[in-house]
């Protein structure tokens, strides 16, 4: 009876050792795959961040985004409105133009977007688990881009802005 029991115990131990070895191998393979995936995603994100930084720099330098250009466009639009109808109150139009001009200044949004790009680049460089922090920065960056292009101070939309149509 003891031999049978020893045989069963040995068989059970061998099975458990094999299962644990298989589990260890599966876990090692999973971790290796996650590292490779993270590395690949890091390279892809870094390339996109370079593009975003270049677009932000182009937006910053775009002549149509300069305060003088915004002022000239608004003055032209106000003059057109005033000449088209006597119903407009010129003082009220002037106040509205000032509010529109302040909304059209996207410098703060570009500064924050540039900061987000730098922070994301730093996270990618650190490695490890960055999902939640990356998600927050990506959402905030998307808000910055959307807000900047919603200013629409010279017919620029999000889609044409990102494709470069408003930055030249």
SVG drawing of the C-alpha trace seen along z (x, -y; Angstrom):
<svg xmlns="http://www.w3.org/2000/svg" viewBox="-31 -104 45 106">
<polyline fill="none" stroke="black" stroke-width="0.4" points="0.0,0.0 2.9,-2.4 4.4,-2.0 1.1,-2.9 0.8,-5.9 4.4,-7.0 3.8,-6.5 0.7,-8.7 2.4,-11.3 5.5,-11.4 3.1,-11.6 1.3,-14.5 4.5,-16.3 5.8,-15.9 2.5,-17.3 2.5,-20.3 6.1,-21.0 5.3,-20.8 2.2,-23.1 4.3,-25.6 7.1,-25.5 4.5,-26.0 2.9,-28.9 6.4,-30.5 7.1,-30.2 3.7,-31.7 4.2,-34.5 7.7,-35.2 6.4,-35.1 3.6,-37.5 6.0,-40.0 8.4,-39.8 5.4,-40.5 4.3,-43.4 7.8,-44.9 8.1,-44.5 4.6,-46.0 5.5,-48.9 8.7,-49.5 6.9,-49.6 4.2,-51.9 6.8,-54.1 8.5,-54.5 5.1,-55.2 4.1,-57.7 7.5,-59.4 7.1,-59.9 3.6,-61.4 4.8,-63.7 7.5,-65.0 4.8,-65.7 2.6,-67.4 5.5,-69.5 6.3,-70.6 2.6,-71.5 2.5,-73.5 5.6,-75.4 4.1,-76.1 0.9,-77.3 2.9,-79.5 4.7,-81.1 1.7,-81.3 1.2,-84.9 -2.5,-84.6 -2.3,-83.9 -0.4,-87.1 -2.3,-89.7 -1.9,-92.3 -3.4,-89.9 -6.3,-89.0 -6.9,-92.7 -6.9,-93.6 -9.4,-90.8 -11.7,-91.8 -11.5,-95.5 -12.4,-94.6 -15.3,-92.5 -16.6,-95.2 -16.3,-97.8 -18.2,-95.5 -21.0,-95.0 -21.3,-98.7 -21.5,-99.7 -24.1,-97.0 -26.6,-98.2 -27.3,-101.1 -28.8,-98.8 -25.4,-97.8 -24.2,-99.6 -20.5,-100.4 -19.5,-100.4 -21.1,-97.0 -19.4,-95.6 -16.1,-97.0 -16.6,-95.1 -17.5,-91.9 -14.4,-92.3 -12.2,-92.6 -13.7,-89.4 -13.2,-87.6 -9.6,-88.8 -8.8,-87.5 -10.3,-84.1 -8.4,-84.0 -5.1,-84.2 -4.0,-80.6 -0.6,-81.1 -1.6,-79.7 -3.1,-76.6 0.1,-76.1 2.3,-76.5 0.3,-73.9 0.3,-71.5 4.1,-71.9 4.3,-71.1 2.1,-68.0 4.4,-66.8 7.4,-67.2 5.7,-65.4 4.6,-62.5 8.1,-62.2 9.5,-62.0 7.0,-59.3 7.9,-57.3 11.6,-57.7 11.0,-56.4 9.3,-53.3 7.2,-51.0 3.5,-51.3 2.4,-54.8 -1.1,-54.2 -3.1,-56.4 -0.8,-59.3 -0.5,-59.0 -4.3,-58.9 -4.7,-62.1 -2.1,-64.0 -3.5,-62.8 -7.0,-63.9 -5.7,-67.3 -3.6,-67.7 -6.7,-66.9 -8.6,-69.6 -5.8,-72.1 -5.8,-71.4 -9.5,-71.5 -9.7,-74.8 -6.9,-76.3 -8.5,-75.5 -12.0,-76.4 -10.8,-80.0 -11.2,-80.0 -9.8,-83.4 -9.2,-82.9 -11.4,-80.1 -9.3,-77.3 -10.9,-74.1 -9.5,-71.3 -9.2,-69.0 -7.6,-71.5 -5.4,-72.8 -4.0,-69.4 -3.4,-68.7 -1.5,-71.9 -4.0,-73.8 -4.1,-76.7 -0.5,-76.9 1.1,-78.1"/>
</svg>
